[in-house]
Structure formats: C-alpha cells, structure tokens
Amino acid sequence: MLNHEVKNRIEEGIPDSECLVNEFSGGTDHYSVVVISDSFDGHASLKRHRMIMDLFKEEMDTGEVHALTIKALTRKQWNDQKSK
C-alpha cells in the first residue's frame, strides 16, 4: 500500500478529515499517520484509533500493512499543538 492510498483511505473513511502520512520502514508496510478531524470530538483516544484501524482491517490481516502508528486529533487539538 502506498502513502497516497493510505491518505485517501483515511480521508474517505473519516468525515472531514485531513491526513498526514509517513512510511517509516523504507518499504510500503509501516506507516505513521496524523489524522485531524472534528469527528473525533468527544471520543477517547482508543475509540479514535479503532475508527482508523477499522479502515485497514483487511490489510492488517494480510500483512500488506504491518504497522500503523496513529495520532488522531480534533482540529482544535491540532491547532493548539501547532501553536506550541
């Protein structure tokens, strides 16, 4: 799976989201993502991660995606973090 495919999957699956993707193994199966969406508002971190992981269930089962490190933030959290 390529960076743009990971980005598209998340942005299509999480309403009003913006996704930043980094492949960190030098291949195509270890990703770090930052997902920004107000759809996360009111949800605990675990729920946010599950929302994203559910989008990659098949790829995780087959090993096409081996690792997915997630940072899931609301727009306010993202803006607050950027201003620090």
C-alpha positions in Angstrom: 0.0 0.0 0.0 1.4 3.4 -0.9 1.3 6.7 1.1 -1.3 8.2 -1.1 -3.5 5.1 -0.8 -3.3 5.3 3.0 -4.1 9.0 2.9 -7.1 8.5 0.6 -8.5 5.6 2.6 -8.5 7.6 5.8 -9.8 10.9 4.2 -12.6 9.0 2.5 -13.4 6.9 5.6 -13.3 9.6 8.3 -15.6 12.6 7.7 -14.0 16.0 7.1 -10.5 14.6 7.8 -7.1 15.7 6.9 -4.3 13.0 7.0 -0.5 13.3 7.0 1.2 10.1 6.2 4.8 8.9 6.7 6.1 5.5 5.7 8.9 4.8 8.2 10.5 1.5 7.2 11.7 2.3 3.8 9.1 -0.1 2.3 5.3 0.0 2.0 4.0 -1.5 5.2 5.0 0.6 8.2 3.1 3.9 8.5 2.8 6.8 10.9 -0.3 8.9 10.4 -1.7 12.1 11.9 -5.4 12.4 11.3 -7.2 15.6 12.0 -11.0 15.6 12.2 -13.7 17.0 14.3 -15.4 13.6 14.0 -13.1 12.7 16.9 -14.6 15.3 19.2 -16.0 13.6 22.3 -14.3 10.3 21.6 -11.5 8.8 23.7 -8.1 8.0 22.1 -8.9 4.3 21.9 -12.1 4.9 20.0 -10.3 7.3 17.6 -7.7 4.7 16.9 -10.3 2.0 16.3 -12.1 4.2 13.8 -8.9 4.4 11.8 -7.7 0.8 12.3 -11.1 -0.5 11.1 -10.4 1.1 7.7 -7.3 -1.2 7.3 -8.6 -4.4 8.8 -8.1 -6.5 5.6 -4.6 -5.0 5.0 -3.6 -5.7 8.6 -4.9 -9.3 8.4 -2.9 -10.0 5.2 0.2 -8.1 6.3 0.0 -5.6 3.5 0.1 -3.0 6.3 2.2 -4.3 9.1 2.3 -1.3 11.5 0.2 1.8 11.7 1.2 4.4 14.3 -1.7 6.8 14.9 -2.1 10.3 16.2 -5.8 11.3 16.0 -6.7 14.9 16.8 -9.6 17.3 16.6 -8.9 20.5 14.6 -8.7 22.4 17.9 -6.2 20.0 19.3 -4.1 20.2 16.1 -4.1 24.0 16.1 -3.2 24.1 19.8 -0.4 21.7 19.2 0.9 23.7 16.2 1.0 26.9 18.2 3.3 25.5 20.9 
